[in-house]
Amino acid sequence: MKGSEKYMKNRNNGTAIVLIVVGALMLFGLFAPLFGKLMGLLFPILMVALGYYGIRRGRVLIGTIILAFGAFSLLAKLSWFIAPLLGIALVIFGISLLKGKKNYY
């Protein structure tokens, strides 16, 4: 066997193993929820990127609309992460107000 043929055989084996693992995860129902959540985040990110690209290319109105829809969708998808951060910030701000410090964040 030549070196390139050996490489192709190893590459095909690696691809086959990846496909088997992904297929098994899908059969057991473990991959579908992860894939759904990933696609749920990927679509708004792509909308933001497409809107930004539209604005850069001179299509300001349609680019802004697509960017706004993507940003609001992404904000809704990440609300589980943003809400606790906002709560922590409010607690810290409230404590600083109670202490009477003059430095506001």
BAZAKE-931122 format. One record per residue (C-alpha): residue number from 0; residue in three letters; x, y, z. Coordinates in pm, 1 decimal. Layout:
{NUM,"ALA",{X,Y,Z}}
...
END
This chain:
{0,"MET",{0.0,0.0,0.0}}
{1,"LYS",{119.1,346.2,-78.6}}
{2,"GLY",{117.3,621.3,183.0}}
{3,"SER",{-176.9,808.1,30.8}}
{4,"GLU",{-389.3,490.8,11.4}}
{5,"LYS",{-316.0,415.8,376.6}}
{6,"TYR",{-417.6,771.1,470.6}}
{7,"MET",{-746.1,744.1,278.5}}
{8,"LYS",{-825.4,412.6,447.6}}
{9,"ASN",{-763.7,563.1,793.9}}
{10,"ARG",{-968.3,868.8,700.6}}
{11,"ASN",{-1260.6,654.3,585.6}}
{12,"ASN",{-1244.8,456.2,909.9}}
{13,"GLY",{-1258.5,776.3,1113.9}}
{14,"THR",{-1555.0,904.7,915.1}}
{15,"ALA",{-1733.5,571.3,956.4}}
{16,"ILE",{-1680.7,576.8,1333.7}}
{17,"VAL",{-1812.5,932.8,1361.7}}
{18,"LEU",{-2121.2,841.3,1157.9}}
{19,"ILE",{-2184.5,533.8,1373.5}}
{20,"VAL",{-2157.1,734.9,1696.9}}
{21,"VAL",{-2386.5,1013.5,1570.2}}
{22,"GLY",{-2638.3,757.1,1443.3}}
{23,"ALA",{-2637.3,570.2,1775.0}}
{24,"LEU",{-2689.0,893.6,1968.2}}
{25,"MET",{-2980.2,981.7,1741.5}}
{26,"LEU",{-3134.3,637.7,1793.9}}
{27,"PHE",{-3108.6,668.6,2170.8}}
{28,"GLY",{-3260.0,1017.0,2155.3}}
{29,"LEU",{-2959.1,1188.0,2310.2}}
{30,"PHE",{-2845.4,1383.5,2008.0}}
{31,"ALA",{-3181.2,1524.5,1899.0}}
{32,"PRO",{-3231.3,1762.0,2196.5}}
{33,"LEU",{-2873.5,1885.7,2168.5}}
{34,"PHE",{-2906.2,1930.8,1792.5}}
{35,"GLY",{-3237.1,2114.9,1835.1}}
{36,"LYS",{-3090.3,2356.3,2087.9}}
{37,"LEU",{-2786.3,2413.3,1870.1}}
{38,"MET",{-3000.8,2488.8,1565.9}}
{39,"GLY",{-3221.1,2711.4,1781.4}}
{40,"LEU",{-2917.2,2927.5,1854.7}}
{41,"LEU",{-2755.8,2896.2,1515.0}}
{42,"PHE",{-3050.9,3035.3,1319.1}}
{43,"PRO",{-3070.1,3370.6,1508.5}}
{44,"ILE",{-2691.0,3405.1,1491.2}}
{45,"LEU",{-2707.2,3354.0,1114.2}}
{46,"MET",{-2985.8,3613.5,1091.3}}
{47,"VAL",{-2772.3,3867.1,1280.4}}
{48,"ALA",{-2475.6,3794.1,1054.4}}
{49,"LEU",{-2691.2,3818.0,740.5}}
{50,"GLY",{-2844.1,4145.8,859.4}}
{51,"TYR",{-2500.4,4288.6,930.2}}
{52,"TYR",{-2382.5,4176.9,587.1}}
{53,"GLY",{-2687.3,4343.4,428.9}}
{54,"ILE",{-2613.8,4669.6,608.1}}
{55,"ARG",{-2250.4,4658.4,498.2}}
{56,"ARG",{-2355.8,4596.2,136.2}}
{57,"GLY",{-2582.1,4901.8,131.8}}
{58,"ARG",{-2919.6,4735.1,187.9}}
{59,"VAL",{-2977.1,4921.5,512.3}}
{60,"LEU",{-3353.8,4873.6,552.1}}
{61,"ILE",{-3371.9,4498.5,492.0}}
{62,"GLY",{-3042.3,4445.3,675.0}}
{63,"THR",{-3170.5,4631.3,980.4}}
{64,"ILE",{-3496.5,4435.0,981.2}}
{65,"ILE",{-3319.2,4098.9,957.0}}
{66,"LEU",{-3061.1,4204.2,1216.7}}
{67,"ALA",{-3334.4,4316.8,1457.8}}
{68,"PHE",{-3531.3,3991.8,1420.5}}
{69,"GLY",{-3213.8,3790.2,1473.8}}
{70,"ALA",{-3110.0,3995.9,1776.7}}
{71,"PHE",{-3452.5,3968.3,1940.4}}
{72,"SER",{-3465.6,3595.2,1870.4}}
{73,"LEU",{-3118.7,3549.5,2015.4}}
{74,"LEU",{-3214.0,3757.1,2318.3}}
{75,"ALA",{-3517.1,3534.0,2375.0}}
{76,"LYS",{-3310.4,3216.6,2335.0}}
{77,"LEU",{-3045.6,3337.8,2581.0}}
{78,"SER",{-3287.1,3478.5,2839.4}}
{79,"TRP",{-3208.2,3185.5,3071.1}}
{80,"PHE",{-2852.5,3323.4,3088.0}}
{81,"ILE",{-2922.6,3697.4,3075.9}}
{82,"ALA",{-3191.5,3708.4,3348.7}}
{83,"PRO",{-2970.5,3573.6,3631.0}}
{84,"LEU",{-2691.3,3811.7,3530.2}}
{85,"LEU",{-2935.9,4100.8,3544.1}}
{86,"GLY",{-3053.1,3983.3,3887.6}}
{87,"ILE",{-2695.7,3969.9,4017.4}}
{88,"ALA",{-2627.4,4318.9,3881.0}}
{89,"LEU",{-2940.7,4455.2,4050.4}}
{90,"VAL",{-2844.0,4299.5,4385.1}}
{91,"ILE",{-2493.7,4448.1,4364.6}}
{92,"PHE",{-2635.7,4788.6,4269.2}}
{93,"GLY",{-2886.6,4774.8,4555.8}}
{94,"ILE",{-2616.8,4685.0,4808.9}}
{95,"SER",{-2399.3,4970.4,4688.3}}
{96,"LEU",{-2694.7,5209.7,4727.8}}
{97,"LEU",{-2751.4,5087.1,5083.4}}
{98,"LYS",{-2386.5,5138.9,5171.0}}
{99,"GLY",{-2414.5,5496.9,5043.6}}
{100,"LYS",{-2120.9,5483.3,4809.0}}
{101,"LYS",{-2107.3,5750.2,4542.0}}
{102,"ASN",{-1960.6,5531.1,4267.9}}
{103,"TYR",{-2242.5,5400.0,4051.6}}
{104,"TYR",{-2163.1,5135.8,3796.2}}
END
